[in-house]
Amino acid sequence: MPAGAESRPSLLVFSDDWGRHPSSCQHLIRRLQPSFRILWVNSIGTRSVRADSLTVRRGVEKLLSWRRGLRHVADQMWVLDAPMLPWTGNRLVRSLNRCLVTLNVRRKLRRLGMPRPIVFTSLPHVIWLLGNVGQQGLVYYCTDDYSHWPSANGHALRAAEQILAKQAHLVLAVSHELLNRLKHVGECRYFPHAVDFDHFASTSSQIPHRRLNDIPGPRIGFFGLLYEKIDFALLSAVAKAFPLASLVMIGPVAFCPEAFRKIPNVHLVGPQPYADLPKWIAGLDVLLLPYVRDEMIYRSNPLKLRECLATGKPTVTVDLPEARTYAPHVRIASTTEDFVNHVRLALLETSDQEKVALRRNTVRNERWEARADELLHYLRRLTSIETEPSAKKCPHLHQGT
């Protein structure tokens, strides 16, 4: 064990599956490793159970992962695949999950010598998953309005989030819209996403991925999860407006209409390793943020926005409050016609190196290292919370059910 490791404070994290995709929570926790002993718990998502291929596939993946149990993934960091039932909002399921998760986590914390952890969660329903494991602090990292997540039990998630925000010592909201929605409940701070700047800025020095040689240019592209919050009608309009261009979709597919797949100049290339993304983006001419216009997206602060700007590539996005901060370095469209027109103009400026530099400079100082330092400051305050006379006592997370 490295010198001083036993004296590091403990951090108990509930979020998406570790290593599955580079989420904002994973970017932050990777950079906190030197300062904490970390137990990351892979958690059931927010979708309700449905009789579809996605639910079956994820169910099989979860069953297989539970066999792994506890894994050592880095210096003083472990990942736990804790068995839990699919989350439906049902009170009986909540009670069973609370017993399963709390007992499992408590045993692992004891085994790892991680007493009195701070709980850090990006999932609102953790309030119904975890009981008393000796936690000394609770931080809610609010990255989305999950009540509008596809196939989610919106009513139950809103209720869970209100309880969690009230009991948390601190709520960190990634957008001003999320901040305004929760600031009346408890202590809440604006804590926007950041960017792996050097990784995405390396796009200009990369040779485009060899698979792009078979896809004719110009290439208009998107990288990220293809799911119900992508506006496929908007993308179809772009593909049909530029029949001599190629629309390149890079990322895993959770949902994609068959009609969209059949458009001749649409190319779904599937998920690609994070390390290879700059090579793929290097071969694209214009980047898109083609999200549906609903309450969840309106309140969001897409992680992709800063990543696109760091590449220096012309970027067209639907109109979002958080995107307006970066105008005119990102093109913002409020209608489908407007979006198509912006793509047309963006295709004309791909070789403008002055604009490339300006786009990058808008996010050059918004790196994950700086954001992690800010989070470290907040967490260090919580490690001594009970020594302060006016400190808020940390509740057991199962209260309020």
N, C-alpha and C positions, 0 to 999 in steps of 0.2 A: 504494500500500500504506500503511495507517495507520502512524503513528509507533510504533515499538516492536514492530511485528508480527513482524519477523524474529527478535526475541529471545524470542518466546513459545515455551514447550516444545510438543512435538508429541504428539498423541494419536491413536492408530489404534484405531478402534472397529469391532467386529464385532457386529451385532445384526440385528433385523428390518428390513424395508425402510423407509427414511427417509420419513416423511410418510404412511405407509400407515394407521397408527392411533396415537393418543397413548400409547405404551407408557411404562413407568417409565424405561427407558433414554433415550428421546427427551426426556422431561421433564428429566432430569438434564443431558444433553449440551447442550440449548438454553441452559441457565443457566451452562454452563461456557465458552460461546463467547468471552467477553471475555478469558479467561485462557489459551487454547490455540489453536494451529493444529490443525484437526481434519480427519482423513480418515475418513469413515464408510463402511464396506463393507457393502453389502446382501448378505445371505448366504442360501444355501439353508437351508430349514427342517429340522426333525427328522423329518418324516414320511417313511416309506419310499414308494417308487414303487408306485402301485396303478393299476389300470385303472378309474378312476372319473372323473366329471366334474370334481371338485375338482382332482385331479392334472393333468388336461389343461388346465384353465383357468389354474392357476398356472404350468404349464410354458410356455404361450403368453405369459403376462405376463412371465416371466423372459427368454424369447427376445427379446421386443421391448425389454425394458429393457437388455439387453446391448448393443444398438445405440447406446444413449446414452453408454456409457462413463463418462467423468468429468464431473461437473456441479458448478458453483460455486453453492451454495445460500444462503450467508450470508457475512458478513464473516469471512474466514480459515477457512471451512469448505467442504469438498467432499464429494460423495457419489460412490462408485464402484460401478457395477454390474459386478462382476467375473464373467466366465464361469466356471462350475463345474458339474460333473455332479451330478445328483440323488444325495443322500447315502443310501447303503444299508448302510454298515458294511463293505463289501467292501474288502479291502486294495488291490486294483488301483485301484479308484475313489479311495481315499484318496491313493495315490501320484500319480495323474494330477491330482487336485484340488490337491494340494500344489504341484506344478509350476506349474499354471495360475495359482493364486492368488498364490503367492510371487513369481513373476516379474512379474506384473501390478502387484502392490502395490509391489514394490521400485522399478519404473520410475516409478510415480506419485509415490511419496515423493521420489524424486530430482528429478523434474520440478517438484514443489511446494516444494522446498527444506525438507523435513521430516526431518532426520536424527534418528536415535536416538529413535524415538517410544516412548511407553508404550502397551502394548497393553491395551485395556479390552474385555472380551467378556462378553456375557450368554449365549453359546452354548457348551456344553461341547465340541462336536466341532471347535471352532476349533483345538484341540490337534493335529488331523490335517489342518488346512487351510493353516497358515502355517509356513514355515520361517524362515530367518534373513533379516530385513530390517533388522538393526542395532538391534533393540529393546533398551531399557534397563530395562524393567519390565513386569510382567504382573499384571493384576488380573482376577479372575473375579467377576462380578456375578451371583450365583446367585439367580434369581427364581422358579424352579420346579424340581420333580423331573421333568426331561424324560424320564427312563426310563419314565415312565407316560403320556407324551404320546400322544394318539391316533395309531395306525398307526406308532409309532416302533419302532426296533430297540432295545429296552430294554437288552439285554445290552451292546451296543456303546456305547450312551450312558453307561451306568454305568461302563464301563471308561475311556471318554474323560474323564469327569468326575473320576475318581480320579486319573488322571495329571495333568490340568489343575490340580486343587486342590493336588497335591503340588508342582508346579513353580511355581505362582503365588506372587508375593511377598505377595499379600493376597487373601483370599476375603471377599466381602461378601454375607452371607446375609439375605434379607428376612424370614425367619421363624425362630423359635427351633427348630422342628423341623428345618429345613434346616441351621441352625447346629450342632445336636447331631449331625447326620449327617456333617458335614464337619470339625468342629473338631479331630478327632484326626489329620487328614491334613496340615494346615498351619496357618498363621496365619489365623484366621477371626474376623470381627466381625459382630455383629448390626447390620443396616443396613436397617430396615423401609422400606416405601413411604411416600410423603408424599402431599400433595394440592394441587391447584391451587385453593386455598381461595376466593379472590375470585371465580373463574369459577363454581364450583358454588354458592357462597353467594348469587350474584346471582339465583338461581332465584326468590326471593320477590318480586323487583321486576320479573319478566318477565310479559308477557302470553302465555298459553299459545299454542303454535303453532296456526295456523289449521286445520291438518289434523285436529287433535283435536276440532274442533267437530262432526265427523261421527262421532265415537266416543263413545257414551253413557257417562256416569259412574255410579257411581264407577269410577275407573281404577286398576288395579293394574299396576305396570310393572317392566320390566327393561331396562337399556341395556348393550350390550356384544355381544361375539361370540356367536352361536348356533352351538354345536359339540357334540362328543360329551361334553363334561364338564358340560353343562347337563342337569339331571334333568327330562326332559320328562314322565315319569310323575308327578312331584311337581307340575309346572306344570299338567298335565291335571287333577289332583285339585283344585287351587285354582280353575281355570276352572269346573269342574263344581259346586264347592261354592258359587260365587257367580254363578249364571247371569244375574243382572240387572246384574252388573258387567262391565267389559271388561278383558281381559288384554292389555296393550300391550307388544309386544316390539320394542325399538328396536336395530337393529344389523345388521351383515352376517350372512348365513346360510352357514355352511360345512356344517352338518348340521342337519336338522330332520325328524322323522318326519311322514309324510303324514297319519297319524291325528290328530296334534296340530294341524296346519294347518287341518283340517276342523272343529274345535270351533267352534261358532257365535260365541262371544264372544271368540275369540282374534284379535288383529289384529297381523300382521307388517308393520311400516311401513318396514323396510329400513334401510340405513345412513344416518346423518345427519351433517352437518358438526359437528365438535367445537364450533365457535362457537355452533351452534344448540341444543346439548344443554340448556342451562338453560331454553329456551323449551318444549322437549318435557317436561322433568321438572316444570316449573311446572304442567302440566295433569294430573299424576299425583297420586294420593292416598296410595298406599303403594308402596314400592320393595322389590324382592326380590333376594336372592342365592341362587338355586335350584340350587346345584351338586350334582353326584353325590357320594356319600360314598365316596371311594376314597383310596388312599394319596397320590396326587398332590395332591388337594384338601385332605386333612388336613394336609399339610405346607406348604400355600400360605398366602399373606397377601394376599388379593384386593385389587387396586388399587381396585376398586369400593367396598369397605367404607368407606374414608375419604371418597370422593366422595359416597356416599349420606348420610353423616353431615353433611357440609358443606352439603348442601341443606336440612337440617333436617327432611326428610320422615321419617315413620315407616318403619322398615326391618326386614324379617324376613329372617333368614339361617339356613342350615343350621349345625349345630354345628361350629365350627372353633376350635382353640386360640387363634389370634390374634384371633378375634372376641370371645372371652370378656373380653378386656381392656377392651372398651367397654360391657359390660353395666353397668347396665340400659338404656343409651341405644340399644341395638340389641336387637331381639327374637331370641332364639336358640332354634331348634327342633331336636329330636333325632329326631323321627319325622314322618311325613306328617300324621298327625292333629294333632300338636302344631303343625306349620307352619300348617295351615289355621286352627286356633284363634287363633294369633298374628296372622294376617292379619285375622281377624274383629275382634279387639281393636284392632289398629292402625287399622282403618277408623273406629273411634269416637273417635280422638284427633287427627285431622288438623287440627283448629282450635286445638289447645292450644299457644299461643305460648310458654309457659314451657318446654315440652318441646322445641320447635323451637330455642330459644336454647341449652338444655343440650346438645342433640346437636351443634350447631355448635361450641360451646365445647370439646368433647372433642377436636376436631382443629384448632382455630384456630391452634395453634402448631406444627402438623406440616406445614409448607409445603415445597414443593420447593426454594425458595430456601435454606432452612436445611439441607436434606439435601445440596444441591449444595455448600454451603460446607464441610460435613463431608467430602464426597468430595474437594474441592479440597485440603483439608489432607492427606489420604492421598496424593494424586497428587504434591503438591509434595515430599513426603518421598522419593518414588521418583525424582524428577528428579536427585537427588544421591546415589543409592544406591551408585554405584561409588566415590564418594569416601570412603565409610565403611569402615574396615578390616574390620569383621565383616559387611559387606553380602553378601547372597546373590547370586551371579552369575546373571544372567538367562539361562535356557536357550533354545535354539532350540525352537520349539513343535512341531517334528516328531519330537522324541525320544520314545521309549516306544511306537513303533508296532510 
